[in-house]
Amino acid sequence: MNPVWILALVGAVFAFRKPAPATLLRVRAIGGGTLFINGKKVADLPDAAVKVPVKPAVNAQTVRVDFADGSSSTERQIVFSPGRETVPQVFAPIGVNLGQVSYTAQSERLASEGKTERANAVSMLADAHNMMLTRQYAAASAKYAEIIATFPQTPEDKAARMAKFVLDTQLRTATGRAALDRANPMLNR
């Protein structure tokens, strides 16, 4: 076969092959921040989930986020497999309650969609969540009961039923109460 034809054939194969899929870091920095990999700035992150293209690496890479308030996340070791997306990585400044952030975002989304009643139910779930964090277990149980009575047959009703069942079951025993207290340490606020 003529060498020119061989080169043309090889060139055609490379020209029409699909590009390798990108390697992506799926990341969310609560409040936004700057992403660093191995100490080098990679991207500025908004307060939203994003996919950041990264170089694939066989070895674990050191990842951290510097937040606008001047604090930094703890460093994480992540392997970037070629052509794959990482599992979602969420970084939050110290003192930020991820549960509250989640409830707030969900409530705002529902309100913007005109689903005011569901937004109110989610807001009540957030209130119960905060009561749990501050060890106001009886008040949290009452708030869950209010959600169940006020919003029947909704996803929030189902979530409140499950949370109330677990909470009330744990409150029946000293061991369960101790487990609640360990899960909700008192913080100097």
PyMOL commands that set and color helices and strands:
alter all, ss='L'
color gray80, all
select helices_A, chain A and resi 3-16+98-112+116-133+137-150+155-171+174-183
alter helices_A, ss='H'
color red, helices_A
select strands_A, chain A and resi 24-29+33-37+40-45+50-53+61-67+76-78+89-91
alter strands_A, ss='S'
color yellow, strands_A
deselect
rebuild
show_as cartoon
